[in-house]
Amino acid sequence: MSAPDFSALRTRFPILAERTYFATQCLGPLPAEAYADLLEYGRTLGLRNRSLPLWLERMAELTRLLERLLNAEPGAVALRDSATAAQAAIASAVTPRPERDRILYSALDFHSSRYLWAAQERRGFRVEQLRPEDGVALRTEEVLRHLDERVAVVALSLVSPRTGALLDVVPVVKAAHDAGALVVLDAYQAVGVVPVDVRRLGADVVVGGTHKWLGGGGTGLAFLYVRPSLAERLQPAYPGWIGHQEMVGFAEGYAPATGSARFQQGTPAMEPIYTARAGLRFVLETGVESLRERSVALTSRMLARALAAGLPVKTPHQPERRGGMLCFDVDEGNAVVEQLGLLGIDIDTRPGAGIRVSPHPCNTEQECDRVIDELARLTGR
């Protein structure tokens, strides 16, 4: 199989012709095909109640595409409105017991997830936030030191949104399972640029979303994978009609659907379901392995140029230890982002993460050089 022609694939993303776009870690470039899907969604709005079968069909199609991407079993993926809501559906279905009442999560995780897991203390859990010794990447041995038979849930990010560090997740999952704990993995910053095979990873739950590396359109759409045998054991604490075993049966009482679908609630937002399909198809057609190889090549080029310029890089230098973005520890991040925006360069900054830069696989080497050179110039390097 020949390598993808990324210069040709680039033409499928209009924003790449308009801007030097390096903010995929925030909102990924939208494929041109998504605009046609958006128009199709607009046409369904005029159908009113006749649109419902079309919407259900599109939901089912998107779910199948996600299952294919994740190598998940049929029925193991459900759609939710956010990764936080997906994690909340699982957290609320797990009850603290005297012999198993601890939750571990990481200080490197997305702040919304950290809010959620910290709040489980009010439900009787003892919650512990793990802080990596180097402040950059959580290592397997650091997790193992905190694992014991009282841990109920280990909730971690596959790629940290604060440093771009990629978790060596397989040994963590094995150790957690040996201790009897469930593993909830947030793959939002990984899926689409790092291969995520849920069966190989072995995590009990994997959550993510479509509007970053999967090139989805609107926000308000996430996915939830639950290992089938676990899904059948967990009972949703806050069910809804989309999660009923007969979705359109309008039954008087709740009966959980098979698999992960039971963790769905009310009618989802349809616009992002329509505009997410094109990005998913692009990733599946191009191949995540090819996208990952290209991403590593571009971030390695940027990393070498940044180090040569004296820019302080927070992200791990080894390719196998980072996702698709680089984080730079520079002062006045907002001002730098604004000045780069005036030059047609889009990046972002976050408290605790510094400046975040992510080349899409369809960006060029020349664009990568320009971003680093301008960043070095603006920060006085």
N, C-alpha and C positions, 0 to 999 in steps of 0.2 A: 504494500500500500504506500503510495507516494505521500510525501509530506504536504500539508496544506499550503496553498499559495496565499499567504496572509496579506500581501499587497492587493490581491484581487478581492479577498474577503472583506477588506477594509471598506470597499465601496458600499457594502450593505449597511453601514452605520453612518447616517448623515452628519451627526455631530462631529465625527472625526475629520470631515472636510471643512468644518466651520471653526473648530477650536482645537487647541492642543489639549486634549481631554485626558487627564490623569487622575480622575476621581471615581474610578469604578468601585472602590471600597465604600463609597457613599451611595451613588446611583450609577449603575452601569449604562453604557451607551445603548440606545434603543435601536434595534434593527428596523430597517425601512418597512419590512413586512408587517410589523406591529401596527403601523398606521392603517393598513387595510383591515386588520382585525378590529381596530378601534372603530372604523367606519361600520363594520358589520355589527358591532355591539350597538352603535347608534341606531342602526336600522331595526334591531330587535326591540328597542325602547318603544317604537311606534306600534309594535304588535300587542303591547300590554299583556293580558293574560295568556295570549298565544305564544309569548316568548318563553314561558316556563320550560316546556320540553327542550327547547334549544339551549337554554341555560344549563339544564341538568346534563345534557349531552356534552356541552363544552367542559363542565366540571369533571365529568368522567374521563374525557380525553386528556385533560391536563393532569389528572391523577395518574393515569397510565403512563404518561410521559415522565413524570417524576419517579414512578416505580422503576421504569427502565433506566433512568439516569442513576438511581441509587442501587440498582441490582436488588431491589426489594421484592418480596413475595407479593403476588396479587392480593389486594385488600389490606396491605400493611401500611399504606400511606393515606393520610387524610389532610384536607385543607383547613387551615385556620386563618384568622385575621392578623395574627402576629406571632412571632416566636415566643414572646412572653406569654401570650394566651395559651400557646401550645404547651409550654412548660407548666403553666398554672393548671392545665387540665390533668397533667400527670401528678403534680405536687398534691393537688386536692384529693387524688385517688389513693394516696399513700398515707397511712395513719401511723403516728408515733406509738411505739410500744415500749414498755419499761426496759426491755432487753435490746431494743433497736430504735434509737431515737436521735441519731446524729445525722447531720447533713454537711457535706463538704462542698465548697465552691471556691472559685479563684478570684483574687483581686484583679486579675488581668481580663476578666470577662466583661461583657457589655453591661453598662450600668443598670439597664432595665432588668436584666436577668439577676443581677446582684440584689436589687431591691426585692425582687420576688422571693428569692431563696432566703434572704435575711428575715423577711416577714414571716417565714414558717415558724419562727421562734414563738410567735403568739399562739400557734396551734399545739405547742408542747414539744417541738423539736429543739435540740441543742445544735446551734448552727455555728460553723467555723469557716472563716474566710482564709484560704491559703495564700500566703504571700511568697513569691519566689525569692530566693536568696539574692539573685542577681538583678531582680526587678524587671526582668525581660521575659524569661521563659520558665515555665513550671516543669521541673524534671520529674521523671518517674519516681526516683528515690524520695523526693520531697513529698509526693502524694502518699507513698507507702508508709512513711513515718507517722502519718495521721490515720491510717486505716486500722480498724479493729472490728470485732464482731458486733459492735453497737452502731456502726454506720449503716444507715438505711439508703441514702442517696449520695452519689458523687456526681456533681453537676459541673461540667467544664466546657470550655470552648475549644474546638479543634484548631482554629486560628484566632489568636487574640486580636480584638479590634483596637487594642491599646498599644501593641508592640509589633504585630504581624507575626509573632512566633507561632510555629506549627507544633502542636502537641504530638509527642510520640505515644499515640493513644492505645495501641494494641496491648502493651504490657500493663498499662494503667487499668484497662478493662479487665484483663485477666486477674490482676491482683484484687480489684474490687469484687469481682465475682467469687474469688476464693474466700473473701471475707463475708460473702453473702449480701453485698450491696448492689443496688441498681445503678447503672451509669446512664446519665442524661447528657447527651453531647449536643452542643450548639455548633452547627456547621455553617452558619450564615456567611461568614467571611471566607469559607473554603469552597462550598459547592459551586461548581462551574469552572474553577481554576485549579483545584486540587481534587484528584480522584477520591470520591466518597462511595465506597462499596460497603453498605451496611452489614452485609453478611461477613465480610472479611474483618471489619472493625470490631464486630461483636457487641457493640453498644446496645443497650436495651431500648433506648429512645434516642432518636436523632431529629433535631429540629433545624429549620432553615427557612430561607425566603427566596424570592425570585428577582428582586429589583437591584441586586448588586451584580455578581459575576454571571448570573443567568440572564442578564439583559432584559428583565421584565419591565413593564411600563409603570403603572401606578403602584403606590404603596397600599397596604391593607390586605396583603396576601402572604401567607406562610404555609409551610407544610410540617407535618408531624408523622414520623415513622415510629411505630411501636412494634417490637418483636412479637410475632403472632401469638406465641404461647403466653406472653405477659399480657397482651391486650385482652385475652379471654379471661384473665384472672382479675383485672382491674375493673372496678365499677365507677363510672363517671359520677363525681359528686354534684356536678352542675350540667345535666344533660339538656339537649334541645331536640327539636323535631328533625333536623338534618341528621342527627345521630341515632335516630330510631331505626329499628330493623325493617320497618316498612315506611320509608320516608314520606311517601305521599298517601299513606293509609289513614292519617289523621286519627289515630287511635286515642282512646281515653287515657290509657296508662302508658308509661314509658317501658319499652323493651329494647335493650341495647343492640345496636347493629353488630355485625360480625367484624372483627378486626379493629383497625384504628378508626374506622368511620364512627364508632361510638363516641369518640371524643369531640366530634363536631357539634355545634350548637344551632344557632339560628341561620337565616338566609345570609350567605356571604356576599361581599361586594363583588359584582360581576365584572366591572371594568378591568381590574387587574387580572382577573381570570382570562379575559379575552386578550389583553396585551402581553401576557406572560408567555403565550404559546410560541411566538416567533423566536424569542431568545432561547427557549428550551430546545427547539428544533435546531437552531444554529449550533448549540453546544453538542447535541447528540450527533449531528451530521459531521462536525469537525473533529469530534473526539476529545474527551477531557484530557487524555494522555498527551495529545498533540498540543492542546492549549496550555497544559502544565509545562511542557518542554519549552514552548515559546516564552511563557511567562518567566521561567527561571533564567532563560538567556537574557531577557530584557532587564530584569531586576539585578542580575549579576553585573551587567554592563553599567547600570546606574550606580550600583554599590561601589564598584571599583573607581568610577569617576568621582563619586562623592568623597570617598576616603582620600583620594589623591588631592582633592580640594580642601580637605580638612573639615568637612561637614560631620557633625556628631551623629552617627547612625545608631538608633535604638534597637533596630531589628537584628536578629541573629544573622551572622554573615554566611553560615553554611546553608546552601540551597535546601537541603533536606530538613532544615529546622525553621523555615519561614514559608508563609503563604504567598500571596500575590502582591503585597504592598511593602513599602519601606517607610519607616517612621524616623523623623529627624528631630533631635532635641535642640530646637533653636528658640531664641527669645522672640517676643512680639509676633507670634504666629498669625494672628488675625491680620496684622498690617502686611505681613509678607504675602499671605493668601490674596489679599485685596490688590496689592501691587502686581502680582502675577496675573490676576484676573484681567487687569487693564492691558496686559500684554497678550491676552488671548489664551492664557494657560490656566486650566482649572485643576486645583487640588483642594484639600481641606485641612483643618486643624481641629484638634479636640483636646480638652484639658487632660493631662496625664499621658497623652499620646504624642504630643508635639505636632509637627506637620506630617500629614499622611499623603503619600504619593503612590499611585498604582498604575503602571502601564497596562493597558488592555493588550491582549495578544496581537491585535491589529494595529497598535501603534508602531511607529518606525523607530529605528535606531537613532536617526537624526533628531527626532522629537525627544527621545530619552536624554540625549546629550544636551539639548537646549534647556530642558527642565532643570537639570542639575547645574548647568552653567549659570542660569538666571538665579536659581536659589542660592548658589554660592556668592554671586555678585550682590544680591540684596541683603545677605547676612554678613557681608564684609569679609568673606573668606578669601 
